[in-house]
Amino acid sequence: MKFSMDEALRIKRASRVAMTATPIAEKLRILERLRERDRAIRRAVIALEQRPTRDAPA
């Protein structure tokens, strides 16, 4: 699979047009889903950081 800057820009423009046509209420629902996803990722990272490692003394 080759990377095409022209194709990436075309997809980006199409996404912007689609988002512009989306009602505000739906945009807010999308934003809330993204925020919840961000919170879940942050919780998972914190949990991994707090997990004891094999090298840590018991």
Rosetta blueprint (number, residue, H / E / L):
1 M L
2 K L
3 F L
4 S L
5 M H
6 D H
7 E H
8 A H
9 L H
10 R H
11 I H
12 K H
13 R H
14 A H
15 S H
16 R H
17 V H
18 A H
19 M H
20 T H
21 A H
22 T L
23 P L
24 I H
25 A H
26 E H
27 K H
28 L H
29 R H
30 I H
31 L H
32 E H
33 R H
34 L H
35 R H
36 E H
37 R H
38 D H
39 R H
40 A H
41 I H
42 R H
43 R H
44 A H
45 V H
46 I H
47 A H
48 L H
49 E H
50 Q H
51 R L
52 P L
53 T L
54 R L
55 D L
56 A L
57 P L
58 A L
